[in-house]
Amino acid sequence: MNRYLTEGLTPVFGLEDVGGYGRDVALYLIEQGYFVKFVNSSLSNSERNSYAMTQKNDSWDAQCVANVLIRQLPHLPDTSPSDIHWVIGQLVGRRNAIIKAQTALKNQLHIQLNYHYPSYKDFFSEVDGKTALAFWESYPSPSHLKGVTMEGLRTFLLEASNNACSTRKAEKILLFVQADGEVKREYQTSRDFIIQSMVRNISYTKQEIKKMDTELKVTIQKLGMQLETMPGIDTVTASALIAEIGDIHRFTNSDKLARYSGVAPIKMGSGGKETMKKTKQGNRKLYDVFYNLAVQQVQVSKGSKIPRNPVFYAYYNQKQSEGKSKSQALLCIMRRLVRIVYGMMKNKTAYILLRMPETKAS
């Protein structure tokens, strides 16, 4: 590399991937004293698609990254692959993988139960709830309920649900099973085994998710941040924010964080007219986190009709009264959240919910 440098020039490296294999490269370059910038893959992809003939190979990818680096150098965040942020990112990724696997298992369980218990959706509100899983494992098909009395089933359900299920639940299940009629099929023993295997697997993933949440809570506490003091931010959301943002100090202000997360609109103009348009650039995972958080800020309690966060709820209604659509008002909430989260992470401060006159949502 040194042979390409002339005296007085400082090399700057741009890397797309600083979370996987690229992390080791970034660490090596930083340890050697070089400047390393993070190039969002959406930017390099846009660069690639801007040419009449698109191509995809390593050398062309590198050229596209270099083009973005040259043009956007002052605006690109510094790469800062610190170990704790990397670990949190890995934990979040592992948790997401478990959740995805659990969702697939639940879908498979729905298919199997549909054969065995046509009215299974009327049994339990959640097919993978604690009591439901205990029931499916002990009674994977109606044939296992033969000879079981209502009192016997009631006792089983009370024990499985920690005394939450009533006698009516047992009666309801037996009545539905009777109404469904005979559903026994060939190779029923193997079919039962499939359901019981799924139940064991789902129970295992639930325990793993609990362990993962505990590990995440312990790990993010080492950063000394107080993100969970904001309504709507639990351990999972806080971990996702930290994992996608990384070291907050690589962003000199909240505006850069907003651009990085795709929350800040971009200026579009033609013929002397300019307007601000929503962009699909930026870190889409981080964008989704801020979007979900914004939705929670303007939610209203179903029972009391009291807003979850009165300050944001009032701000949301104010923006709509100014003529903005619901989606535009929500984007304003997201932009405000970026500023607050940026300040909380940088200064390690808690969120203080301002007191407002308690009013019910209309």
Secondary structure, 3 states (H helix, E strand, C coil): CHHHCCCCCCCEEEECCCCCHHHHHHHHHHHCCCEEEECCHHHHHHHHHCCCCCCCCHHHHHHHHHHHHHHHHHHCCECCCCHHHHHHHHHHHHHHHHHHHHHHHHHHHHHHHHHHCCCHHHCCCCCCCHHHHHHHHHCCCHHHHCCCCHHHHHHHHHHHCCCCCCHHHHHHHHHHHHHHCCCCCCCHHHHHHHHHHHHHHHHHHHHHHHHHHHHHHHHHHCCCCCHHHCCCCCHHHHHHHHHHHCCHHHCCCHHHHHHHHCCCCEEEEECCEEEEECCCCCCHHHHHHHHHHHHHHCCECCCCCCECCHHHHHHHHHHHHCCCCHHHHHHHHHHHHHHHHHHHHHHCCCCCCCCCCCCCCC
